[in-house]
Amino acid sequence: MNLPINPTELAQLLDQYAAALELYASQWTTVAEDCVQEAFIELATQKNRPLNLVAWLYKVVRNKSLNAQRSDVRRVNRERLASMFAATVNRTNHLSEIEISQQREHLISSLEKLTTDDRELIVLRIWSQLTWQQIADLTGTSSSSACRNYIAALNKLKQILEPTCKTNLNSPLS
C-alpha cells in the first residue's frame, strides 16, 4: 500500500531541496518561492506518495513556474492594453477617471457576454498576442479556422459594443 508522505519526511525534503527548487523555478518566474511552497503543499496533500519524490517535486515546481510566467505575461499585457485604452480614451474624449473606469468595466462586461470560445480567441490574440498557429494548436483547429473564428468573435463583440458607442458619440462632450 502506497501511503502519503509523513511530516518528518516532508520537512527533510524541504530542508534538502527548497533552495535548489527555488533556483530552478527562478529561471521562469519572479515568484519562485511561492511555486516551491505550492509544490510542497501539493505533495503534503497527495493521498499516495509519488514514486520518485524529487523528480515529482521538480516537475510540479516547473509546471507551477511556467504557469506563473504565463500569468505574469497575461497580466502585464492586460495592464498595458488597459493603460493604452485609458490614454486613448482620455486623449480623444477628455474623459474623467470615473468615465474611463466605467468604459473599462463596460468592455469587460461585454466580453463576458461572449461565449467562452469567442472570449478565449479574443484574449489569446489581443492580450496574449499568440500567433494564429499557436491559437490553432490550443483550440484544436487550423490556423485559418482560428483566424475566421476570431474575426467572427470580434464581430460579435462589435455588435455588443456598438449601441453603447453610438450613444456615446451622440452625447455632448463635457
C-alpha positions as CSV (number, residue, x, y, z in Angstrom):
1,M,0.0,0.0,0.0
2,N,1.3,3.4,-1.0
3,L,1.0,5.8,2.0
4,P,1.1,9.6,1.9
5,I,4.3,11.3,2.9
6,N,4.8,11.8,6.6
7,P,5.5,15.3,8.1
8,T,9.1,14.4,9.1
9,E,10.0,13.3,5.6
10,L,8.3,16.4,4.2
11,A,10.4,18.6,6.4
12,Q,13.6,16.8,5.4
13,L,12.7,17.2,1.7
14,L,12.0,20.9,2.3
15,D,15.3,21.4,4.1
16,Q,17.3,19.5,1.5
17,Y,15.7,20.7,-1.8
18,A,13.9,24.0,-1.3
19,A,16.8,26.3,-2.2
20,A,17.6,24.3,-5.3
21,L,14.0,24.2,-6.3
22,E,13.7,28.0,-5.9
23,L,16.8,28.5,-8.1
24,Y,15.3,26.1,-10.6
25,A,12.0,28.0,-10.6
26,S,13.6,31.4,-10.8
27,Q,14.6,30.8,-14.4
28,W,10.9,31.2,-15.3
29,T,9.3,33.4,-12.7
30,T,9.9,36.0,-10.1
31,V,7.7,34.2,-7.6
32,A,9.9,31.1,-7.4
33,E,9.4,30.8,-3.6
34,D,5.7,30.7,-4.0
35,C,5.9,28.0,-6.6
36,V,8.1,25.9,-4.4
37,Q,5.8,26.4,-1.4
38,E,2.7,25.4,-3.5
39,A,4.6,22.3,-4.7
40,F,5.3,21.2,-1.1
41,I,1.7,21.9,-0.1
42,E,0.5,19.7,-3.1
43,L,2.9,17.0,-2.0
44,A,1.6,17.1,1.5
45,T,-2.0,16.6,0.3
46,Q,-1.2,13.7,-2.0
47,K,-3.1,10.6,-1.0
48,N,-0.4,8.4,-2.5
49,R,3.4,9.0,-2.3
50,P,4.9,9.7,-5.7
51,L,7.3,7.0,-6.8
52,N,10.2,9.5,-7.2
53,L,9.7,12.3,-4.8
54,V,12.5,14.5,-6.0
55,A,11.6,14.2,-9.7
56,W,7.9,14.8,-8.8
57,L,8.8,18.0,-6.9
58,Y,10.9,19.3,-9.8
59,K,8.1,18.6,-12.3
60,V,5.5,20.3,-10.1
61,V,7.7,23.3,-9.5
62,R,8.5,23.6,-13.2
63,N,4.7,23.5,-14.1
64,K,3.8,26.0,-11.4
65,S,6.7,28.3,-12.5
66,L,5.6,28.1,-16.2
67,N,2.0,28.8,-15.1
68,A,3.2,31.8,-13.1
69,Q,5.2,33.1,-16.0
70,R,2.2,32.9,-18.4
71,S,0.1,34.6,-15.8
72,D,2.6,37.4,-15.4
73,V,2.8,37.9,-19.2
74,R,-1.0,38.0,-19.4
75,R,-1.2,40.4,-16.5
76,V,1.4,42.7,-18.0
77,N,-0.3,42.6,-21.4
78,R,-3.7,43.4,-19.9
79,E,-2.3,46.3,-17.9
80,R,-0.5,47.6,-20.9
81,L,-3.7,47.4,-23.0
82,A,-5.8,48.9,-20.3
83,S,-3.4,51.9,-19.9
84,M,-3.3,52.3,-23.7
85,F,-7.1,52.2,-23.8
86,A,-7.4,54.7,-21.0
87,A,-4.8,57.0,-22.5
88,T,-6.5,56.9,-25.9
89,V,-10.0,57.4,-24.5
90,N,-8.7,60.2,-22.3
91,R,-7.0,62.0,-25.2
92,T,-9.9,61.7,-27.6
93,N,-12.8,62.3,-25.3
94,H,-11.3,64.2,-22.4
95,L,-13.0,61.7,-20.0
96,S,-12.6,61.7,-16.3
97,E,-11.1,58.7,-14.4
98,I,-14.6,57.7,-13.4
99,E,-15.8,57.6,-17.0
100,I,-12.7,55.7,-18.1
101,S,-13.3,53.2,-15.3
102,Q,-16.9,52.8,-16.4
103,Q,-15.9,52.2,-20.0
104,R,-13.3,49.7,-18.9
105,E,-16.0,47.9,-16.9
106,H,-18.4,48.0,-19.8
107,L,-15.7,46.4,-22.1
108,I,-15.2,43.7,-19.5
109,S,-18.9,43.0,-19.1
110,S,-19.2,43.0,-22.9
111,L,-16.5,40.4,-23.2
112,E,-18.3,38.3,-20.6
113,K,-21.4,38.3,-22.8
114,L,-19.5,36.3,-25.5
115,T,-19.3,32.5,-25.4
116,T,-16.3,31.0,-23.7
117,D,-14.8,30.0,-27.1
118,D,-15.2,33.5,-28.5
119,R,-13.8,35.2,-25.4
120,E,-10.9,32.8,-25.4
121,L,-10.0,33.7,-29.0
122,I,-10.1,37.4,-28.4
123,V,-8.0,37.1,-25.2
124,L,-5.5,34.8,-26.8
125,R,-5.0,37.1,-29.8
126,I,-5.2,40.5,-28.3
127,W,-3.9,40.1,-24.7
128,S,-1.7,37.1,-25.1
129,Q,-0.6,38.1,-28.7
130,L,-0.4,34.5,-29.8
131,T,0.1,33.6,-33.4
132,W,-2.7,32.0,-35.4
133,Q,-0.8,28.7,-35.3
134,Q,-0.4,28.9,-31.6
135,I,-4.2,29.6,-31.2
136,A,-4.9,26.7,-33.6
137,D,-2.8,24.3,-31.6
138,L,-4.6,25.4,-28.4
139,T,-8.1,25.2,-29.8
140,G,-7.6,22.2,-31.9
141,T,-8.4,23.9,-35.2
142,S,-6.4,25.0,-38.3
143,S,-4.8,28.4,-38.3
144,S,-7.2,29.7,-40.9
145,S,-10.2,28.5,-38.8
146,A,-8.7,30.2,-35.8
147,C,-8.4,33.4,-37.8
148,R,-12.0,33.1,-39.2
149,N,-13.4,32.3,-35.7
150,Y,-11.5,35.3,-34.2
151,I,-12.9,37.6,-36.8
152,A,-16.4,36.3,-36.1
153,A,-15.9,36.7,-32.4
154,L,-14.7,40.3,-32.9
155,N,-17.9,41.0,-35.0
156,K,-20.0,39.6,-32.1
157,L,-18.2,41.9,-29.7
158,K,-18.7,44.8,-32.0
159,Q,-22.4,44.2,-32.1
160,I,-22.5,44.1,-28.3
161,L,-20.5,47.4,-28.1
162,E,-22.0,49.3,-31.0
163,P,-25.2,50.5,-29.3
164,T,-23.1,52.0,-26.4
165,C,-20.6,53.6,-28.8
166,K,-23.4,55.2,-30.8
167,T,-24.9,56.5,-27.6
168,N,-21.6,58.0,-26.5
169,L,-20.9,59.6,-29.9
170,N,-24.3,61.3,-29.8
171,S,-23.9,62.7,-26.3
172,P,-22.3,66.1,-25.9
173,L,-18.7,66.2,-24.8
174,S,-18.0,67.9,-21.5
